[in-house]
Amino acid sequence: MHRTEFVYGLSAALAMSTVPNAGHCIKNDALPYDRPLELKMRALDGPDFVLSEYAGCSIWLNVFATWCPPCVAEQPFVVQASRAYFDRGLRVIGIDFAEADDTVRYYRRRFGITYPIAMDVNGGFCRALEVGKSSDNMVFPAHVFITPDGFLQCYVIGSMGDAEMTARIEGLLSAVTLPSPAPPSPMSPQPNASPGLRTTFLPHRHPDNPSARIWAETRKVSGYNK
């Protein structure tokens, strides 16, 4: 681990015990509440993440760093929830804070992450979220919950337990009816694809499309991205 990563990680771990309202929705002056959010970021090994392309789905942005102990502790549940709530319209997007692609690839394999991971290459998005804080005083993870029409529902800074994450998800989905057709989740390239290519599986948008189901099961059985 690099010294810079250690300092960030230590700061995050220490800060978790003093984060005000940790686990609760707080107002974030860096985010608009009166209009739909928009965000475009490079994604790891896949097409760019564009928030507006997920219109009609509930979005959970999970902001993390691989060296962050609370992020690591939460990660198994985040992965489980991304699969368990997919058919109810939840789409999870990871946002990594300023780390190398290979570092995030290893983390993705370690936890079996199959949802897209957006790369905050220079850390600008994460720093903007924690407006007014210096880099050595930032706290991870952070969670941004977005309604199907693109509005911010809840911003949480700091880690949450499984029960609280479940409650946040259920609250987000409680009034949601999936449109037909539903937007797909961006797929990663084929396992053997050339690193220079962006080969992407984009099955038909209908949620009951057999090819989409088969591809999802193939990823699961073959251990792709693990």
C-alpha positions as CSV (number, residue, x, y, z in Angstrom):
1,M,0.0,0.0,0.0
2,H,1.3,3.5,-0.9
3,R,1.9,6.0,1.9
4,T,-0.8,8.3,0.4
5,E,-3.4,5.4,0.4
6,F,-2.4,4.6,4.0
7,V,-3.0,8.2,5.1
8,Y,-6.4,8.3,3.4
9,G,-7.3,5.0,4.8
10,L,-6.3,5.9,8.4
11,S,-8.1,9.2,8.2
12,A,-11.3,7.4,7.0
13,A,-11.1,4.8,9.7
14,L,-10.6,7.3,12.4
15,A,-13.2,9.7,11.1
16,M,-15.9,7.0,11.1
17,S,-16.2,7.2,14.9
18,T,-16.8,11.0,14.7
19,V,-18.9,11.4,11.6
20,P,-22.1,13.4,12.6
21,N,-25.3,11.6,11.7
22,A,-23.3,8.7,10.3
23,G,-25.7,6.4,8.3
24,H,-28.5,9.1,8.1
25,C,-29.5,11.2,5.2
26,I,-27.8,14.6,5.3
27,K,-28.1,17.7,3.1
28,N,-25.2,18.0,0.6
29,D,-24.7,21.5,-0.8
30,A,-22.7,20.1,-3.7
31,L,-25.8,18.3,-5.1
32,P,-28.9,19.8,-6.6
33,Y,-32.3,18.9,-5.0
34,D,-34.5,20.9,-7.4
35,R,-33.7,19.1,-10.7
36,P,-32.6,15.7,-11.9
37,L,-28.9,14.9,-11.4
38,E,-26.6,14.2,-14.4
39,L,-23.3,12.5,-14.3
40,K,-20.9,11.0,-16.8
41,M,-17.8,9.1,-15.9
42,R,-15.4,6.6,-17.5
43,A,-16.3,3.1,-16.4
44,L,-13.8,0.3,-15.7
45,D,-13.7,-2.1,-18.8
46,G,-17.0,-0.9,-20.2
47,P,-19.0,1.9,-21.7
48,D,-19.0,5.3,-20.0
49,F,-21.4,5.6,-17.1
50,V,-24.1,8.1,-18.0
51,L,-26.7,8.6,-15.2
52,S,-29.5,9.7,-17.5
53,E,-29.4,6.4,-19.4
54,Y,-30.8,4.8,-16.2
55,A,-34.0,6.8,-16.3
56,G,-36.8,4.7,-14.9
57,C,-34.6,2.8,-12.5
58,S,-33.6,3.5,-8.9
59,I,-29.9,4.2,-8.5
60,W,-27.5,3.5,-5.7
61,L,-24.1,5.2,-6.1
62,N,-21.7,3.5,-3.8
63,V,-18.6,5.7,-3.5
64,F,-15.6,3.7,-2.2
65,A,-11.9,3.1,-2.2
66,T,-10.2,-0.3,-2.0
67,W,-8.0,0.6,0.9
68,C,-11.0,1.9,3.0
69,P,-11.8,-0.6,5.8
70,P,-15.5,0.4,6.2
71,C,-15.9,0.1,2.4
72,V,-14.5,-3.4,2.5
73,A,-16.8,-4.3,5.4
74,E,-19.9,-3.2,3.4
75,Q,-18.9,-4.6,0.1
76,P,-20.3,-8.2,0.4
77,F,-23.8,-6.8,1.2
78,V,-23.6,-4.2,-1.6
79,V,-22.8,-7.0,-4.1
80,Q,-25.6,-9.2,-2.7
81,A,-28.1,-6.3,-2.8
82,S,-27.2,-5.5,-6.4
83,R,-28.4,-9.0,-7.4
84,A,-31.3,-9.4,-5.0
85,Y,-33.0,-6.1,-6.0
86,F,-32.1,-6.0,-9.7
87,D,-35.5,-7.3,-10.8
88,R,-37.2,-4.7,-8.7
89,G,-35.5,-1.9,-10.6
90,L,-32.4,-1.2,-8.5
91,R,-29.1,-0.4,-10.3
92,V,-25.9,-0.2,-8.2
93,I,-23.0,1.8,-9.6
94,G,-19.7,1.8,-7.8
95,I,-17.5,4.9,-7.9
96,D,-13.9,4.4,-7.1
97,F,-11.8,7.2,-5.7
98,A,-8.7,7.9,-7.8
99,E,-7.1,4.4,-8.0
100,A,-5.4,2.5,-10.8
101,D,-7.5,0.3,-13.0
102,D,-5.6,-2.9,-12.0
103,T,-6.1,-2.1,-8.3
104,V,-9.9,-1.8,-8.9
105,R,-9.9,-4.9,-11.1
106,Y,-8.4,-7.0,-8.3
107,Y,-11.0,-5.6,-5.9
108,R,-13.8,-6.4,-8.4
109,R,-12.6,-10.0,-8.7
110,R,-12.1,-10.3,-4.9
111,F,-15.8,-9.5,-4.2
112,G,-17.4,-10.8,-7.4
113,I,-18.7,-7.4,-8.4
114,T,-20.7,-7.5,-11.6
115,Y,-22.2,-4.1,-11.7
116,P,-20.4,-1.1,-13.4
117,I,-17.6,0.7,-11.6
118,A,-17.1,4.4,-12.6
119,M,-13.6,5.7,-12.2
120,D,-13.2,9.0,-10.5
121,V,-9.7,9.2,-12.0
122,N,-8.5,12.5,-10.3
123,G,-10.8,12.3,-7.3
124,G,-12.7,15.4,-8.4
125,F,-16.2,14.0,-8.0
126,C,-15.5,12.6,-4.5
127,R,-13.9,15.8,-3.4
128,A,-16.9,17.8,-4.7
129,L,-19.2,15.6,-2.7
130,E,-17.4,16.5,0.5
131,V,-17.4,20.2,-0.2
132,G,-15.3,22.2,2.2
133,K,-13.1,19.3,3.3
134,S,-9.4,18.8,2.5
135,S,-8.3,15.5,0.9
136,D,-6.9,14.2,4.2
137,N,-10.2,14.8,5.9
138,M,-12.5,12.9,3.6
139,V,-14.7,10.0,4.7
140,F,-15.5,6.8,2.8
141,P,-17.8,5.2,1.9
142,A,-20.5,7.5,0.7
143,H,-23.9,6.6,-0.7
144,V,-26.1,8.5,-3.1
145,F,-29.6,7.2,-3.6
146,I,-31.4,8.5,-6.7
147,T,-35.1,8.2,-7.7
148,P,-36.2,6.7,-11.0
149,D,-36.9,10.3,-12.3
150,G,-33.3,11.3,-11.5
151,F,-33.7,13.3,-8.3
152,L,-31.6,12.9,-5.2
153,Q,-33.4,11.0,-2.5
154,C,-30.8,10.5,0.1
155,Y,-27.1,11.2,0.6
156,V,-25.3,9.2,3.3
157,I,-21.7,9.7,4.4
158,G,-20.0,6.9,6.3
159,S,-20.7,3.2,6.5
160,M,-24.1,1.6,7.1
161,G,-25.1,-1.8,8.5
162,D,-26.9,-4.4,6.5
163,A,-30.2,-3.6,8.1
164,E,-29.9,0.1,7.4
165,M,-28.8,-0.5,3.8
166,T,-31.8,-2.7,3.3
167,A,-34.1,0.0,4.8
168,R,-32.7,2.6,2.4
169,I,-33.2,0.3,-0.6
170,E,-36.7,-0.6,0.4
171,G,-37.6,3.0,0.9
172,L,-36.2,3.9,-2.5
173,L,-38.1,1.1,-4.2
174,S,-41.4,1.2,-2.3
175,A,-43.2,3.5,-4.7
176,V,-41.4,2.3,-7.9
177,T,-43.1,0.6,-10.8
178,L,-40.7,-0.6,-13.5
179,P,-41.4,0.8,-16.9
180,S,-41.6,-1.4,-19.9
181,P,-39.2,-1.7,-21.5
182,A,-36.7,-1.2,-18.7
183,P,-33.2,0.2,-19.2
184,P,-30.5,-2.5,-19.2
185,S,-27.5,-2.6,-16.9
186,P,-24.3,-1.9,-18.9
187,M,-22.4,-5.2,-19.3
188,S,-18.6,-5.5,-19.1
189,P,-16.6,-6.8,-22.1
190,Q,-16.2,-10.5,-22.9
191,P,-13.5,-12.1,-20.7
192,N,-11.2,-12.7,-23.6
193,A,-11.8,-9.4,-25.3
194,S,-8.7,-7.4,-26.3
195,P,-8.0,-4.6,-23.7
196,G,-8.1,-2.1,-26.5
197,L,-11.6,-2.9,-27.5
198,R,-14.9,-2.0,-25.9
199,T,-17.0,-5.0,-26.8
200,T,-20.2,-4.7,-24.9
201,F,-23.2,-7.0,-24.5
202,L,-26.4,-5.0,-24.8
203,P,-29.4,-7.3,-24.7
204,H,-32.8,-6.2,-25.7
205,R,-34.2,-3.7,-23.2
206,H,-37.2,-5.8,-22.0
207,P,-36.5,-7.3,-18.5
208,D,-37.9,-10.7,-19.5
209,N,-35.6,-11.1,-22.6
210,P,-34.2,-14.6,-22.3
211,S,-30.9,-13.6,-23.8
212,A,-30.4,-11.1,-21.0
213,R,-31.2,-13.8,-18.4
214,I,-28.9,-16.3,-20.0
215,W,-26.0,-13.9,-20.2
216,A,-26.5,-13.0,-16.5
217,E,-26.5,-16.7,-15.5
218,T,-23.5,-17.4,-17.7
219,R,-21.5,-14.7,-15.9
220,K,-22.6,-16.2,-12.6
221,V,-21.8,-19.8,-13.4
222,S,-18.5,-19.1,-15.3
223,G,-17.1,-16.9,-12.5
224,Y,-16.6,-14.0,-14.8
225,N,-15.2,-10.9,-13.0
226,K,-14.4,-13.0,-10.0
